[in-house]
């Protein structure tokens, strides 16, 4: 069941989203060759708590950290550790913010130093795919309109589109109904109503779409070792379109 949000609840999610946007800007100054993903997690948790919020991922189904740090071939759910970032790496950072009983979810993939042109294009196109999907959000739209827009934009590049994981509802919990895949699917005719809050998140691989989970039980990696990019925003369906909740309104 999709649980619609009131204006007050949406405003609380928006406050969470503002914190996440400011967090990404804060982390960007630290994402350099030589830093470990565990150090980034510590910086992130300190920042979140300084904004009177809680990292909603920490402890969720036993997840041990405040953010997900997925490096290079890691698609999602990478656990912060002693891995040292190097020139030419990319790192996807995924964060949930909990404040006043509501949750936002967002992700961004960052370049570490100078990256190759084909990897830069992967990042740019994955982020553009996110906005292609967001642009289709409105009262009465079907999920497949969002999912199809992402798929139609990405497929000509012959990238791998992750199918085992997808976007989702968010707000009262980290994951709610409905599922929002990055491709058209059987149940995608479901209509979205004003007040629905969803996290849209393309996960796009440079190579194949196949994946596997590491022995830590969390980290999802590409089957062929190729790099993967991940971008995500929390969005609310409105009467005349959408509102992105995981941005800093002061910089929009």
HUZITA-V919851 format. One record per residue. N is the residue number from 1. RES is the residue in three letters. SS is DSSP state (helix for helix, strand for strand, loop for the rest). PSI is psi in whole degrees, 0 to 359 (999 if undefined). D_CENTER is the distance of its C-alpha to the mean C-alpha in whole Angstrom. Layout:
n:N res:RES ss:SS psi:PSI d_center:D_CENTER
n:N res:RES ss:SS psi:PSI d_center:D_CENTER
//
This chain:
n:1 res:UNK ss:loop psi:133 d_center:22
n:2 res:UNK ss:loop psi:124 d_center:20
n:3 res:UNK ss:loop psi:113 d_center:21
n:4 res:UNK ss:loop psi:151 d_center:21
n:5 res:UNK ss:loop psi:145 d_center:20
n:6 res:UNK ss:loop psi:169 d_center:23
n:7 res:UNK ss:helix psi:322 d_center:23
n:8 res:UNK ss:helix psi:318 d_center:24
n:9 res:UNK ss:helix psi:320 d_center:21
n:10 res:UNK ss:helix psi:319 d_center:18
n:11 res:UNK ss:helix psi:325 d_center:20
n:12 res:UNK ss:helix psi:320 d_center:19
n:13 res:UNK ss:helix psi:321 d_center:15
n:14 res:UNK ss:helix psi:322 d_center:16
n:15 res:UNK ss:helix psi:319 d_center:17
n:16 res:UNK ss:helix psi:316 d_center:14
n:17 res:UNK ss:helix psi:325 d_center:12
n:18 res:UNK ss:helix psi:320 d_center:15
n:19 res:UNK ss:helix psi:318 d_center:15
n:20 res:UNK ss:helix psi:321 d_center:11
n:21 res:UNK ss:helix psi:318 d_center:12
n:22 res:UNK ss:helix psi:326 d_center:15
n:23 res:UNK ss:helix psi:314 d_center:14
n:24 res:UNK ss:helix psi:319 d_center:12
n:25 res:UNK ss:helix psi:321 d_center:15
n:26 res:UNK ss:helix psi:315 d_center:17
n:27 res:UNK ss:helix psi:329 d_center:15
n:28 res:UNK ss:helix psi:326 d_center:16
n:29 res:UNK ss:loop psi:343 d_center:20
n:30 res:UNK ss:loop psi:345 d_center:20
n:31 res:UNK ss:loop psi:92 d_center:18
n:32 res:UNK ss:loop psi:159 d_center:21
n:33 res:UNK ss:loop psi:135 d_center:23
n:34 res:UNK ss:loop psi:341 d_center:24
n:35 res:UNK ss:loop psi:149 d_center:22
n:36 res:UNK ss:strand psi:159 d_center:21
n:37 res:UNK ss:helix psi:331 d_center:17
n:38 res:UNK ss:helix psi:322 d_center:19
n:39 res:UNK ss:helix psi:320 d_center:20
n:40 res:UNK ss:helix psi:323 d_center:17
n:41 res:UNK ss:helix psi:318 d_center:16
n:42 res:UNK ss:helix psi:316 d_center:19
n:43 res:UNK ss:helix psi:317 d_center:19
n:44 res:UNK ss:helix psi:314 d_center:16
n:45 res:UNK ss:helix psi:319 d_center:17
n:46 res:UNK ss:helix psi:317 d_center:20
n:47 res:UNK ss:helix psi:314 d_center:19
n:48 res:UNK ss:helix psi:312 d_center:17
n:49 res:UNK ss:helix psi:329 d_center:20
n:50 res:UNK ss:helix psi:343 d_center:22
n:51 res:UNK ss:loop psi:23 d_center:21
n:52 res:UNK ss:loop psi:37 d_center:22
n:53 res:UNK ss:loop psi:175 d_center:19
n:54 res:UNK ss:strand psi:138 d_center:17
n:55 res:UNK ss:strand psi:110 d_center:14
n:56 res:UNK ss:loop psi:341 d_center:14
n:57 res:UNK ss:loop psi:330 d_center:13
n:58 res:UNK ss:loop psi:119 d_center:16
n:59 res:UNK ss:loop psi:352 d_center:18
n:60 res:UNK ss:helix psi:116 d_center:16
n:61 res:UNK ss:helix psi:28 d_center:18
n:62 res:UNK ss:helix psi:6 d_center:19
n:63 res:UNK ss:loop psi:132 d_center:16
n:64 res:UNK ss:loop psi:358 d_center:18
n:65 res:UNK ss:loop psi:176 d_center:16
n:66 res:UNK ss:loop psi:331 d_center:14
n:67 res:UNK ss:loop psi:162 d_center:11
n:68 res:UNK ss:strand psi:133 d_center:10
n:69 res:UNK ss:strand psi:100 d_center:11
n:70 res:UNK ss:strand psi:115 d_center:11
n:71 res:UNK ss:strand psi:129 d_center:14
n:72 res:UNK ss:loop psi:257 d_center:16
n:73 res:UNK ss:loop psi:354 d_center:16
n:74 res:UNK ss:strand psi:122 d_center:14
n:75 res:UNK ss:strand psi:304 d_center:11
n:76 res:UNK ss:strand psi:167 d_center:9
n:77 res:UNK ss:loop psi:22 d_center:10
n:78 res:UNK ss:loop psi:132 d_center:13
n:79 res:UNK ss:strand psi:128 d_center:15
n:80 res:UNK ss:loop psi:138 d_center:16
n:81 res:UNK ss:loop psi:202 d_center:20
n:82 res:UNK ss:loop psi:11 d_center:23
n:83 res:UNK ss:loop psi:127 d_center:21
n:84 res:UNK ss:strand psi:127 d_center:22
n:85 res:UNK ss:loop psi:142 d_center:20
n:86 res:UNK ss:loop psi:159 d_center:23
n:87 res:UNK ss:loop psi:131 d_center:23
n:88 res:UNK ss:loop psi:352 d_center:21
n:89 res:UNK ss:loop psi:165 d_center:18
n:90 res:UNK ss:strand psi:153 d_center:15
n:91 res:UNK ss:strand psi:123 d_center:12
n:92 res:UNK ss:strand psi:125 d_center:8
n:93 res:UNK ss:strand psi:124 d_center:8
n:94 res:UNK ss:strand psi:133 d_center:5
n:95 res:UNK ss:strand psi:139 d_center:8
n:96 res:UNK ss:strand psi:135 d_center:9
n:97 res:UNK ss:strand psi:127 d_center:12
n:98 res:UNK ss:strand psi:124 d_center:15
n:99 res:UNK ss:strand psi:137 d_center:18
n:100 res:UNK ss:loop psi:36 d_center:21
n:101 res:UNK ss:loop psi:1 d_center:20
n:102 res:UNK ss:strand psi:158 d_center:17
n:103 res:UNK ss:strand psi:140 d_center:13
n:104 res:UNK ss:strand psi:161 d_center:10
n:105 res:UNK ss:strand psi:128 d_center:7
n:106 res:UNK ss:strand psi:159 d_center:4
n:107 res:UNK ss:strand psi:153 d_center:3
n:108 res:UNK ss:strand psi:141 d_center:6
n:109 res:UNK ss:strand psi:128 d_center:9
n:110 res:UNK ss:strand psi:146 d_center:12
n:111 res:UNK ss:strand psi:142 d_center:16
n:112 res:UNK ss:loop psi:104 d_center:18
n:113 res:UNK ss:loop psi:216 d_center:22
n:114 res:UNK ss:loop psi:129 d_center:23
n:115 res:UNK ss:loop psi:163 d_center:21
n:116 res:UNK ss:loop psi:160 d_center:23
n:117 res:UNK ss:helix psi:320 d_center:23
n:118 res:UNK ss:helix psi:329 d_center:21
n:119 res:UNK ss:helix psi:322 d_center:18
n:120 res:UNK ss:helix psi:319 d_center:18
n:121 res:UNK ss:helix psi:322 d_center:18
n:122 res:UNK ss:helix psi:315 d_center:15
n:123 res:UNK ss:helix psi:312 d_center:13
n:124 res:UNK ss:helix psi:318 d_center:15
n:125 res:UNK ss:helix psi:325 d_center:15
n:126 res:UNK ss:helix psi:318 d_center:11
n:127 res:UNK ss:helix psi:321 d_center:10
n:128 res:UNK ss:helix psi:323 d_center:13
n:129 res:UNK ss:helix psi:322 d_center:12
n:130 res:UNK ss:helix psi:312 d_center:10
n:131 res:UNK ss:helix psi:333 d_center:12
n:132 res:UNK ss:helix psi:318 d_center:15
n:133 res:UNK ss:helix psi:315 d_center:13
n:134 res:UNK ss:helix psi:322 d_center:13
n:135 res:UNK ss:loop psi:341 d_center:17
n:136 res:UNK ss:loop psi:356 d_center:18
n:137 res:UNK ss:loop psi:129 d_center:17
n:138 res:UNK ss:loop psi:165 d_center:20
n:139 res:UNK ss:loop psi:126 d_center:22
n:140 res:UNK ss:loop psi:357 d_center:24
n:141 res:UNK ss:loop psi:153 d_center:21
n:142 res:UNK ss:strand psi:157 d_center:21
n:143 res:UNK ss:helix psi:323 d_center:17
n:144 res:UNK ss:helix psi:337 d_center:19
n:145 res:UNK ss:helix psi:320 d_center:19
n:146 res:UNK ss:helix psi:307 d_center:15
n:147 res:UNK ss:helix psi:318 d_center:15
n:148 res:UNK ss:helix psi:325 d_center:18
n:149 res:UNK ss:helix psi:321 d_center:17
n:150 res:UNK ss:helix psi:312 d_center:14
n:151 res:UNK ss:helix psi:314 d_center:17
n:152 res:UNK ss:helix psi:327 d_center:20
n:153 res:UNK ss:helix psi:318 d_center:18
n:154 res:UNK ss:helix psi:322 d_center:17
n:155 res:UNK ss:helix psi:325 d_center:20
n:156 res:UNK ss:loop psi:339 d_center:22
n:157 res:UNK ss:loop psi:353 d_center:21
n:158 res:UNK ss:loop psi:34 d_center:21
n:159 res:UNK ss:loop psi:163 d_center:18
n:160 res:UNK ss:strand psi:127 d_center:17
n:161 res:UNK ss:strand psi:115 d_center:15
n:162 res:UNK ss:loop psi:131 d_center:13
n:163 res:UNK ss:loop psi:335 d_center:15
n:164 res:UNK ss:loop psi:343 d_center:15
n:165 res:UNK ss:loop psi:154 d_center:11
n:166 res:UNK ss:loop psi:176 d_center:10
n:167 res:UNK ss:strand psi:178 d_center:8
n:168 res:UNK ss:strand psi:167 d_center:10
n:169 res:UNK ss:strand psi:157 d_center:12
n:170 res:UNK ss:loop psi:160 d_center:12
n:171 res:UNK ss:loop psi:292 d_center:14
n:172 res:UNK ss:loop psi:334 d_center:17
n:173 res:UNK ss:loop psi:170 d_center:15
n:174 res:UNK ss:loop psi:322 d_center:12
n:175 res:UNK ss:loop psi:125 d_center:12
n:176 res:UNK ss:strand psi:173 d_center:15
n:177 res:UNK ss:strand psi:152 d_center:16
n:178 res:UNK ss:strand psi:168 d_center:16
n:179 res:UNK ss:strand psi:142 d_center:14
n:180 res:UNK ss:strand psi:86 d_center:12
n:181 res:UNK ss:loop psi:171 d_center:13
n:182 res:UNK ss:loop psi:30 d_center:12
n:183 res:UNK ss:loop psi:159 d_center:16
n:184 res:UNK ss:loop psi:144 d_center:19
n:185 res:UNK ss:loop psi:169 d_center:20
n:186 res:UNK ss:loop psi:317 d_center:23
n:187 res:UNK ss:loop psi:16 d_center:22
n:188 res:UNK ss:loop psi:0 d_center:20
n:189 res:UNK ss:loop psi:354 d_center:23
n:190 res:UNK ss:loop psi:134 d_center:22
n:191 res:UNK ss:strand psi:145 d_center:22
n:192 res:UNK ss:loop psi:142 d_center:20
n:193 res:UNK ss:loop psi:158 d_center:22
n:194 res:UNK ss:loop psi:133 d_center:22
n:195 res:UNK ss:loop psi:353 d_center:20
n:196 res:UNK ss:loop psi:131 d_center:17
n:197 res:UNK ss:strand psi:125 d_center:14
n:198 res:UNK ss:strand psi:152 d_center:11
n:199 res:UNK ss:strand psi:118 d_center:7
n:200 res:UNK ss:strand psi:130 d_center:7
n:201 res:UNK ss:loop psi:89 d_center:5
n:202 res:UNK ss:loop psi:133 d_center:8
n:203 res:UNK ss:strand psi:110 d_center:8
n:204 res:UNK ss:strand psi:130 d_center:12
n:205 res:UNK ss:strand psi:145 d_center:14
n:206 res:UNK ss:loop psi:330 d_center:17
n:207 res:UNK ss:loop psi:235 d_center:20
n:208 res:UNK ss:loop psi:164 d_center:20
n:209 res:UNK ss:loop psi:350 d_center:18
n:210 res:UNK ss:loop psi:153 d_center:19
n:211 res:UNK ss:strand psi:171 d_center:18
n:212 res:UNK ss:strand psi:165 d_center:19
n:213 res:UNK ss:strand psi:134 d_center:18
n:214 res:UNK ss:loop psi:171 d_center:20
n:215 res:UNK ss:loop psi:344 d_center:23
n:216 res:UNK ss:loop psi:352 d_center:21
n:217 res:UNK ss:loop psi:1 d_center:19
n:218 res:UNK ss:loop psi:308 d_center:16
n:219 res:UNK ss:loop psi:121 d_center:15
n:220 res:UNK ss:strand psi:126 d_center:14
n:221 res:UNK ss:strand psi:158 d_center:16
n:222 res:UNK ss:strand psi:146 d_center:17
n:223 res:UNK ss:loop psi:330 d_center:21
n:224 res:UNK ss:loop psi:5 d_center:22
n:225 res:UNK ss:loop psi:5 d_center:21
n:226 res:UNK ss:loop psi:156 d_center:19
n:227 res:UNK ss:loop psi:155 d_center:16
n:228 res:UNK ss:strand psi:144 d_center:13
n:229 res:UNK ss:strand psi:152 d_center:10
n:230 res:UNK ss:strand psi:124 d_center:6
n:231 res:UNK ss:loop psi:145 d_center:5
n:232 res:UNK ss:strand psi:140 d_center:3
n:233 res:UNK ss:strand psi:150 d_center:6
n:234 res:UNK ss:strand psi:130 d_center:8
n:235 res:UNK ss:strand psi:141 d_center:12
n:236 res:UNK ss:strand psi:138 d_center:15
n:237 res:UNK ss:strand psi:129 d_center:18
n:238 res:UNK ss:strand psi:172 d_center:21
n:239 res:UNK ss:loop psi:325 d_center:24
n:240 res:UNK ss:loop psi:15 d_center:24
n:241 res:UNK ss:strand psi:248 d_center:21
n:242 res:UNK ss:strand psi:166 d_center:17
n:243 res:UNK ss:strand psi:128 d_center:16
n:244 res:UNK ss:strand psi:123 d_center:13
n:245 res:UNK ss:loop psi:343 d_center:13
n:246 res:UNK ss:loop psi:51 d_center:10
n:247 res:UNK ss:loop psi:164 d_center:13
n:248 res:UNK ss:loop psi:110 d_center:16
n:249 res:UNK ss:loop psi:332 d_center:19
n:250 res:UNK ss:loop psi:342 d_center:21
n:251 res:UNK ss:loop psi:0 d_center:19
n:252 res:UNK ss:loop psi:999 d_center:18
//
